[in-house]
Amino acid sequence: MQLSVLIKIAALWQCSFGLSQASEGAHYIAAVYEHNIIFNPDPKVPRSRQAALDHMKENLDIYEEQVAAAAKQGAQIIVFPEDGLHGFNYTRESIVSYSETIPDPASMSWSPCLQPERFNGTEVLHRLSCMAHKHAVYLVANMPDRQECDSTDPHCPPDGRYQFNTDVVFSDDGTIVARYHKQNLYFESEFNTPRECEYVTFDTPFAGRFGLFTCFDILFHEPVITLLEKYQVKQMIFPTAWFNEAPLLSAHQFQKAFATGSGINLLAANLHHPPLRMTGSGIFTPSHSVYHFDMETDKGRLLVSNVSLPTDSETGSPPTSEVCMKSQDCGKPSASKPVADGAAPGTFHGSMSSDNYTFVPVQGAEGDLTVCDGSLCCRLLYNGSHVPEELYAFGVFNGLHTAARQFYLEVCALVRCPGDTFASCGGEVTAGDQTITTIDFHLEGNFSTRYIYPSILTSGMQLDSPDRVGWEKESYVMSKKHISGGLVTATLYGRHYEKD
């Protein structure tokens, strides 16, 4: 018997036993792979099926290497990114040769590896299934799914087929156990939105239940919040092809923010393609993060980590710690509801992530600032080693984001300005920019939504964790003392789904 299989059997036994002993530190081993994709240079030009298979084989060969490497480290599940086998920017016609018909695992049990003759035209499913079977791992991959339809279906597209951006999950014997069709498409004209939102979960013997969603889904109520609240899913799989948008929406930054704010485990795999600002993957829990961000090289990256099983008592908040402000006693800064008393001195406006923020300059070694946008008021108490050449601003946005797709935001953000004037505030600070200023801070806002995603980003696009985060009376707060590097941004990113 192969060594990797023996390791897997031992790990499965230990973690299955641990499911009933979660309070004693039960865990499993997870892997995500940030894939340096081999693209189709002409995605809008239709190819033959064989040409599409030849292209996907180049990426599948890399997948197989990474599955083997993860299995040698004891991984029980591995996640690959969105669009990882084929790329993007296709048309409805040019994606067809890359697609396969993925059966609904809720209506049948099928291992493409063990029963390759059951369905025709499933070469990619067969290859992925055999990877999972050979290395005894659960495997999550993203690929195009084609479902034929006809005139008996009044919603059938004119070309006679539904085409979906699809996550497919294989168990450790190669059986397809889950299939999820992406709900929130991002400029993907080649794909259909499913007629009804799908809430897809699957169970594992080593870690219990996982939920599935894809890329742009993370910013919307469906299916994510329903999975969290109705289905009580505490572990999520997140294939993505994410274009980084600093200072608020870098991939790994928001992945960690979502895991922290939701109190869940998140296994996130992104594509790696720096020319399009695509990087940022990780394995995130409310208390621990392993992540990768690399804008300098063209290399993929495998991450493998122990993941603690969530418990019913887990809140998602890190251990409480105090931030001692110079102007106060060393107890907790006041967390009372901020009160607007007119425009703050020096208030100005700037664009950040295509939204019109109201900013106030952050000046001096310490301060207490409040800035408001409508009913949302954000407060910042701070002190630190403020380098004069590095400008900072404290901003608020309360309104409808309208770029790409409309959704309602409530955001409080302390940001470094990339230029030498306040007019630059809200612009992108890149990984190559070295930030020196370190600030101890207490940030709070009187949010009207309970869905808040907190993040701290430091020099070199590194992540840090709050000392304290969560609701205190009528405000959501985040505090940090002794930050790990120069501060790029500290953000409370609120989503008011009901106002979308």
Buried (B, 14 or more C-beta within 10 A) or exposed (E): EEEBBEBBEEBBEEBBEBBEEBEEEBBBBBBBBBBBBBBBEEBEEBBEBEEBBEBBBEBBEBBBEBBBBBBEEBBBBBBBBBBBBBBBBBEBEBBBBBBBBBBEBEEEEBBBBBBBEEBEEBBBBBBBBBBBBBBBBBBBBBBBBBBEBEEEEEEBEEEEBBBBBBBBBBBBBBBBBBBBBBBBBBEBEBBBBBEEBBBBBBEBBBBBBBBBBBBBBBBBBBBBBBBBEEBEBBBBBBBBBBBBBBBBBBBBBBBBBBBBBBBBBBBBBBBBBBEEBBBBBBBBBBBBBBBBBBBEEEEBBBBBBBBBBBEEEBEBBBEEEBBBBEEBEEEBBBBEBBEBEEEBEEBBEBEBBEBEBBBBBBEEEBBBBBBBBEEBBBBBBBBBEBEEEBBBBBBBBBBEBEEEBEBBBBBBBBBBBBEEEBEBBBBBBBBEBEBEBBBBBBBBBBBBBEBBBBBBBBBBBBBBBBBBBBBBEBBBBBBBBEBBBBBBBBBBBBBBBEBB
